[in-house]
């Protein structure tokens, strides 16, 4: 047996590894505790720098140690001669490179490198660009490196056109390089800005990009990078701020404003000027939920004796051209002003003939691809988005059919797709409603799982949400003019948002999941509520149901269709 090597068993090897790990962990934990204590004692010295050096070399993702290291640097540089600073920071850059070799995607290391370069007396930005090139050769999808590249190319004053060429080269090498696609979305608005739509690009460039990205997802239909970029191309520019609706009511006396972008008037009421017949109105503002949060719907409360005759109401935003006027005649109880000339434009961009033609061709191409790749969720979703961009009402039925296919194809994202379908259905109904000018909105039996765009329902006097899949009425606080709300045959438990509806007279929530009288307490603030129907809810089975509900809501006249 002498002279032969002993072969360790698997159990012995595992035990040896365990002991080695415990030994390393003990050393690491001890060093960590020592550093924490030194930082607590505000010891910013060379020893602390060396301790952090050791730990970060093993684990560059310990973000608190990078923070401590920066504190040490700031303290040490106070007493260091200026000629030594360059060398100290250069040494730190070398240390960072060793850390990045351990983990090239260490957020803390890349962030610290930004900090070092900004504090370095003589930074070499061109060298940093070369460093990015090297790391992107190792991994062209290292998004931390891409972020750092955006930082250093700006400092190095490299033209965006050169970076666009770099992005194109990376995409040509690998269509799956999502970071490079994302980089394009940052560069193109700088190079080819659309003068009319902030954050978007000129249409002729947009059409060229469609061709490029189409090559990507036809080459590899299952890669999501190109599909995501295509979705960005289809996106709209942010809506400019405007007053979409100005509503004036005598009873209750109030002025309601609906904005295109959220605003906070509770804290910045000076941003808005309200005049009635040329006289400033000094009433308070509150949003439709009565809070001080940013919101789209804001209510200006005025005294009842202020609105007694014919009046001209004018609303304008300070230092802008955003304004809206409304006149309420003496014989009117309410009046409003809003744009209804382009209802479809609320939810889709205006397309030129050329762009419409290109998108129609893309739609046809994607439909052909979907026939070859029937289970490709990215293709199905893009078809839906293209239909929305070209003509949402024309393709409404086809869109719903594609959603059905999509729900079967990708069951892991059923919730998201159902909410997206709900959003599109609501947009179509609001579009039709604005075209007809009706103040009744029927969203019943639409398979809705969520509500959106309720700020565009402010004028609705009747809203029907029955026979859907709604578990909440979140957002309904915006239904400020609604008198009748129908929400039967859902799964509702909570009616909280209905407490903000001053005009609500009739509420029907039959066949839901309302269990207790406490679920109805939100309705106590609805001063005009007279009819409530909670038939086929668990609440109907509680002892003395009728007496307890009428005690909670004493102003009710009808409960479950019967006179109280």
N, C-alpha and C positions, 0 to 999 in steps of 0.2 A: 504493500500500500504506500510505502514511502516513495516520494518523488512524483506522486500524482496530484493534480490540482483538484481541490475540493469544489464541487459544483453546488452552489447554494440552491436550496429548494425555493419554490415560488413564495411560500410563506415566509421564509427567511429574508428573501429580497424585499417583500412588502414591509416586514418589520424594520429592516434597515432604512428603507425610504421614510417610514413613519418617524423614526427617531431623528433622521436628518431634517425632516420638515419641522419637527418640534424644536430642534436646536436653532434652526434659522428663524422660526417664529419668535422664539424667546429673545433672540438678539434684536430682531426687528421691533418687537413690542417694547423692549427696553429702550432702544434708541428713540422710538416714537415718544414715549413718556418723557424722556429727557428733553427732547425738543419742545414738547408742549409746555413743560415747566420753564424752559429758558425763554420761550415767547411770553409766557405769563409774567415772568420777571423782567421783561423788556430788555433782554440781553441780545443786542444786535452786534455780535462780534465775529471774528474769523472762525472761532470754534463752532458757532451756530451754523455758519456757512458750510463748514466741512460736514457737520452732521446731516444737514439737508442734502448735501451732495451725495452722501452715501445712500440715503433712503430713496431719493429721486432716481438715482441710477438703477435701482432695483424696481421701483414703482413710480414711473413718471406721471401717473394719474392721480397722485395725492395732491389735490388742488390747494389745500390749506398750506402745504409746504411751499408752494410757489408764491403764495401771498406773503408768507414769512420771509422767504428769500428776497422778495422785492423790498420789504421793510428793512432788511439787513443792508441791502445795496444802498438804499437812500441814506441810511445812517452812516455807512462807511465812506460814501462819496463826499460827505460834508467835511471830512478831515483829510481826504486824499488830494494830493496835488493834481491840478488839471491835466498834466501830461500823463498821469497814471490811469486816468479814467478810460481812455481809449483801450489800453491794454487789458484793464479789468473787464470791460464789456466784451472785448474780442474773445477773451478766455471763456466768458459766459456763453457766447455763441457756440464755441467748440463743445462745451459741456452739453448744451442743448441738442447738438447733433448726435451726441452719444445717446442721449435719452430717446431721441426720435428713432434711433436704430432699434431700441428696445420695443417701442410702440410708435410706429409712424402716424397713428391716428390719435395721439394723446392731445386732447383739447387743451389741457393745462400747459403743455410744452409749447404748442403753437402760439397760444395767447401770450405766454411769457416772452416768446421771441419777438412778438410785436412790441411789447413794453420795452425790451432791451434796445431794439432798433430806434425807438422814439427817444430814448434817453442817451443814446450813444453820441458823443461829440461829432464824430465823422462817420456816419453810416454809409456803407457801400451797398446801395440799393440794387445795382446791377448784379452783384454777387448773389443777392437774395433771390433775384429772378432766376438765375442759373440753378440755385439750390432747389427752387420749385420745379424747374424742368427735370432735375434729377429724381426728385421724389415722385413726380408724376410718371416718370419712366418705370419706377418700381410698381406703382399702383395708380393708374390714370383715373381711378374713381375715388381717390382720397379727398373727400370734400373738405376736410380741415385744411389741407394744402391748397385747395382751390380758394378757400376763403382768404388764406394768407397771401395767395397770389394777387387777389383783387386789391389787397392792402398795399403790397410792395410795388405793383405796377403803377398805382396812383402816385406813390411817392417818387418812383423813378421816372414819372411823366412819360410813360409809354402810351402811345396813341391807342385809343380803343379799336381803331381799324386793324392795328397789328395784333391785338389780342383776339379780335374776331377771326383773323386768319388762323391763329393758334387753335382756337376752339374748333374751327372747321376741320383742321388737320386731325385733331384728336377724335372728332366724330367720324371722320372718314376711316380712321383706323379701327374704331370700335363704336358701332351705333348704340351700344348699351351703356355708354358713358353719360349717365344722367347729369353729373356735375357739370360737364361741358355744355350740355343743352341748357342747364340753368344759367350758366355764365352768359350764354347768348341772350337770354331774356333780360339780362342786366345791361349788356353792351348795345343791343339794337336800339332801345329808346334813347340812348345817348347819341348814337350816330345818325339815326333817321327818325327823329321825333315827329309825331303827328301834331301839327300846330293846333288842331281843334280838340284833340282828346289826350289829356295829360296821361303820361305813362304808357302810351301806345305808340306804334310805329306806322310809318307811311304805308299806304295800301299797296303800292307797287312792291315794296320790300316784303310785306306780309305775304303776298302771293308767291314770291320766290321761296320764302320759308316753308310754305305749304308743300311745295314740290320737294324740297330737301327732306322734310320729315316724313313725307309719304314714302320716299325711297327706304327710309329706316324701318317703318313698320310693315312694309311689304317684304323686306328682306328677312326680318325676324318678327313675325306677328305676335309672339308671346313675350317679347321684351317690353317692359312698361315704360322705358325711358322716352322713346319717341312719342308714345301715346300721351304721356303727361305734357310734353312740350307742345303737342298739337292742341291740347286743351288750353294751354296758356295762349296760343295764337287765336283761339276762338273767343277768348275772354273779352269782356268789355272794359273800356276805361271807367275809372271811378266817376260816378255821377257828380256833376258840379253842384254845389250847394244852391238850393232854391226853396222857395215856399210853395210846395205842391198844392196845398189847400189852405184857404182862409175861410173859416166858418164863424158866423155870428148868430147868436141865439138870444132871445129875450127871456125865456123861461126854461131852464135857469139862465140867468144873465151871464154870458160868458163869450169869449172869443177863443177859438181853437185854431192852432197853426200846426200843419204837418210839414216837416222839413225833409229834404232829400237825403241829408246826412245828419247823424245824431248831433245834438247840441245840448248844452247845459245852461238853461235860462234861470234856474233857481239860484245859481251862484254868479251868473254873468248877465243879469237882466239888462244891464246897460248896453249890451250888444244889440238889443232890439228896441226899435222905436215904434210905439203904438199911438196913433192919433185917431180921435173920433171927432169928425167935423173940424179937423185942423188943430184940435186941442190935445195935448199930451195926456195919455191915460196912465196913471201911476199904480194900477192894480198889480197884485202879486202874480207870479207864474208858478205853476206846478206841472209836472208831467202827468200822463194819464194814470200812473200808479201812485201818484201823490208823494214820490220820493225826489231826491235831489240828484239822481243819476242822469247820465246822458241818455237822451231819448229822441225819438222822431216826432212824437205827439206831445204838444204843450198846450196848456189851458191857462188863459188869462182871465182871472175873475174880476168882474166889475159890479158895481152897485146896480140894482134893478132900475133905479130912477135915471140912470145914465142913458139907457136905451129905451126911450119912450116914444120916439117919433121916427122920421126918416133920418138915416145917418150914413155918412161916408166913413168907412173904417180903412185905415192905411197902416200896413205893417212893413217895416224896412229894417235891414241889418246894417249896423254901423260900418262905415268905410267900405261898403260894397254897393253893387247895383242890384242886389237881391231885394225885391219888394213885391207886394201884392196888395190890391185894393178890392174892397167889397162894399156894395151898397145894400142896405136893408131899408125897404120902403115902410111907410107907416102902417100899411095893412098886412105886413108880413110878420110872422113869428120867428122866422129864421131865414138866412140867406148865406150863400157861399160863392166862392170864386176858385176855379181850378181849370187846368188845361185838359181838354178831352179830345183835342184834334188828332193826337197821335197816341192812341191807347196802346197799340202794339209796341211802340217805341219805349214803353215803360220797362219792358223786360228783354228787349233785344236791340242790337245795334242796327242803325240804318245801313243798308248794304247798297253799294253801287251796282250797276248792271254787271260790270266785270267781275266784282267779287262774288256776287250772287251766282254767276255762271260757274266760277271756279269751285265754289263750295258745293254746288249741285253736282258737278263732275266728281268731286271727292266723295260725296255721298254715294253716288252710283258705284264708284270704285270700292268703297268700303263694304257696300252690300254684296258686291261680287266676291270680295275677300271673305266675307262672313259665310257665304255659301260653301267656300272651301274650308273654312275654319269655323264651323257652327258653334263650337264651345269657347270661342275666344271672347272673354268678357271685355277686354279693352276695345275690341272692334265693335261689339254691341253697344257699349257706352258711347263710343265716338259717333256711331250712327245716330243715336238719340240726340247728342249734342249738336250734330250737324243739322238735323231736322229742326231743332229749336232755333238755330241760327238762321236758317233759310226761310222758314215759314211755320211757326209753331201751331197755328190753327189748321193749316192745310194738312199737316202731317200728324195731327193729334191722334187719330185712331191707330196709325202705324206705330207711333211712338209708344203707345200703351201696349201694343203687341210685342214690341221689342223688349219692353220692360218685363213682360211675363217670361220671355225667353231668358233674359238676364237673371231674373230671380232663381230660375232653375239651374242656370249655369254656375252661379257663384253663391251658394247657400251661406257661406261665411259672412257675407256682407248684405244679407237680406234687409236688415234694419236700415242701413244707409240707403239702399236703393229704393226702399218703400218711402222713406222720407223725401228722397229726391223726386220720386214720382208724385208725391203729394204736393211738393212745391210747384212742379210744372202744371199740375191739374188746377191748382188754385190760381196760378198766373193766367191760365187760359180763361177761367171763369171771370176773373176780375177784368180782363181785357174785353170780353163780351159785354159785361155789365156796364163798363164805362162807355162802350160804343152805343148802347141803348139808352143810357142815362137812368136806368132803373135804380131804385133804392132798396130793392130786395135781392138778396144774394142766396142762391140755392147751391149749396155744396153737399147735398145729401147723396148717400150711396155712391161715393167716389173712391172708396177704399183709402181714405185719408188716415195716416198714422201720426201726423203732426200738422200744426198750423203755422203759417208764415204770412207776411205782408198784411198783417191785420191793421197796420197804419193806413192802408188804402181802403179800409172798410169803415172808416170813421162815419161816413154819411149814411151807412146802411141802417134802415129802420127795422128790417127783418132779416135775420140770418138763420139759415137752416143747415145744421151740421149733423143731422140724423143719419143713422145707419152707416157709420164709418168704423174705424178702429182706433178711436181717440181715447187715450187714457188720461188726458189733461186738456184743459181749456186755456193753457198758458198763452198769453198774448191777447186774450179777449178783453183786457182792460182798455184797449184802443177803441172798442165799439161804443163810442160815446153817444151816438144817436139811436142805438138799437132799443126798440120797444119790445120786440118779440124775438126770443132766442129759442130755437128748437135744437136739441142735442140728444134725441132719443137713440136707443140701440147702439150705445158705445160701451166703454168700460170705465166710465168716469167715477172717481172717488172724491175728487177735490174740486170745489167751486170757488177757490180763493180769488181768482182774477175777476170774478163777476161783481165783487164788492165795489168796484169803481164805476159802475154803470148807472148814472143818475136817471136815465130815461126808461130803464127796464121795467116793463109792466107784466109781461107774460114769459114764463120760463117753463119749458118742458124737457125733463131729463128722464123720461121713462126707460125702464129696462137698462139700468146701468149698475154700478157697484157702490152706491151711496149707502153707508152702513149706519151712521149715527146722526143724531140731531146736531152734533158739533160740526158735521160736514156742511150744515146749512147755515151756520152762524155768519158766514161771509155775506149772506143775503140781507142781513139786518140793516146794512147801510143803503140798500136799494129802496129809497123812500116811496117809489111809485109801484113797486111790485105788488100785484093783486092776485095773480093766478100762478100757482105752482103745481106741477104734476110730476110726482116721483114714483108713480106706479111701477110695480115689478122691480123695485129696488129692495135690498135687504132691510132698509130702514122701516119699511112698511110692516115688518114682522115684530118690531119692538113693542113692549107693553105700552098701552095708552098712546099710540102713535100720533093720532090726530091732536090730542090735547097738548102733547109735548111740542109738536111742530107749531101749533098756533100760539103757544106760549113764547116760543122762540121768535116767531114772525107774526106779531099781533095784527098787522095791517092786511094780511091775506084775506081775500074774499072767496077765492076758489082754491080747494086743495084736492088734487087728483080728480078734477072735473066735478066735484060736489061743492055746493055752497056751504060755507062754514057757519 
